C-alpha cells in the first residue's frame, strides 16, 4: 500500500516494512551498481528477459528499506524475499518506484525543474 509520502508498506516475517525510493535509496543503488545510473538500473529491471537478477532485486529492496529500517542487514532482506517471494517483491518495488515519480506519465521524460548556470 502506498502512503502519501511515497512509501509502500508490506508484510513479511510477521512485521510491517516501509519501502521508499527517495534520494538516499537511489544514491545507494547507483553506488552499488556503478557506473549505472538510477534510470538504467530501473530500466534493466523493467526490461529483463528471463527474469530479474536476484542480486539486483535484493539490492533494490535493501536500498529502499534502509531509510525506514536503518538496522536492517542484507541477510534480513534476503529472508524477506524468501518469505514473500520474488514476484511479490517485484510488485512492491514497482509500486515504490511509481510512488517515487508520481508526476511522470508512462513513456514521458521527467520534467526538468532546475538548470545549471
ABEGO torsion letter per residue (X at the ends): XBBAAGBBBBBBGGBBBBBBBBAAAAAAAAAAAOABBAAAAAAAAAABBGEBBAAAAAAAAAAAAAAABAABBAAAAAAAAAAAEAAAAAAAAAAAAAAABAABBBGBBBBBABBBX
